[in-house]
Amino acid sequence: MPFAKKVTKYTQAELDLIAAMQRAGYSWLKIAQAFGYKSKTTLMNHAKNDPKLKALVRKGIEGSIADVANSLYKKAMGYDYIEEVHTYDKVTKEMILTKTTKKHVPADTFAMNSFLNNRERELWKPRRDEAETKKVDVIVVSIGGADVKQLKAKKKDIKEADYEVVEDASS
């Protein structure tokens, strides 16, 4: 643990360390443990009394969500990037740039679907075909020579208008 004593008021250097740990992907539990706490609750309670720490916690959570949303949008739209190839020069003992290539990542339809489903759910939610939603088990029973259909609905009551009695094709 980097700290021998538990901290209740955080210096700018400690706040910078928390921000760096957040960016590196450490959980709030791991960050709290780095400051000598057993759980993240103590760190979160300190955030209630320390406006700078509170802003850092809020920015960290909101920033992470924004970063993921931006990455998803970028993946959905496709993007270009520059790939650089470096090689080691044994004479100068340095890495030198040997090749630069412009590459393209095409738009991803799964990312588009995910982005739209989460941003505009009412407009882009998956729709099911009405025939698919009315799943029905049909059992044909012969009573006194007359064919009768018994319908058993799954998850929905079916009214008489939803089906029609048809003649037995086997006779």
BELCORWO-V121238 format. One record per run of one state. SS is the DSSP state (H for helix, E for strand, L for the rest). FROM is the first residue (numbers start at 1). LEN is the number of residues. Records with the same first field share a line. If there is no record, write none. Layout:
SS: FROM-LEN  FROM-LEN
This chain:
L: 1-11  24-4  35-5  50-1  78-1  90-4  106-3  120-1  125-5  134-2  144-2  154-6  163-9
H: 12-12  28-7  40-10  51-27  109-11  121-4  130-4  160-3
E: 79-11  94-12  136-8  146-8
